[in-house]
Amino acid sequence: MPTRLFPFLFRLSVIAFLIGGVVIVLGQAAGIALGDAAWVTAVEEHAGPPTCIAASVSGLIAFLLSYVKKPQQAESSAEPQSAGAAGK
């Protein structure tokens, strides 16, 4: 799997679990406002598992991304340190 695919999948999974979280919160708030306990539990039962899966995928990809270094980052991080040392 190309390493360029990881950032895209990470962004996609973060967006998915954030949208899922908003759906859960707004759905449960609507259920509370309507006084319908069945609605509150149904929102969590239907939207909860996909949201948790998306959050888990996002966490795993973030872990993998912490081990993948881009060559440009390694070069750019070395330049400011040497420029700072030359200025002293």
Residue, then its C-alpha position, 0 to 999 in steps of 0.5 A: m500500500p503506498t504511503r501516499l494513501f495513508p494521509f488521505l485515508f486518515r483524513l477520510s476516517v477523521i471526517a467520518f467519525l466527526i460527522g458520526g459524532v455530530v449525528i449522535v449528539l444532535g440525534q440524541a438531543a432531538g430525542i431528549a427535546l421530544g421526550d422520546a427515550a426510544w429515539v435516544t437509544a436508537v440513535e446510539e445503536h445505529a450511528g454508534p458502531p460505524t462511528c466507533i469503527a471510523a474512530s478506530v481506523s483513524g487511530l490506527i492510521a495515525f499510529l502508522l503515520s507516526y512511523v512513516k517519515k517524509p523525506q522533505q520533512a527530514e530535510s526541512s527540519a534540519e535546515p532551521q536548526s543549522a540556521g539558528a545555530a549560525g545566527k548565534 
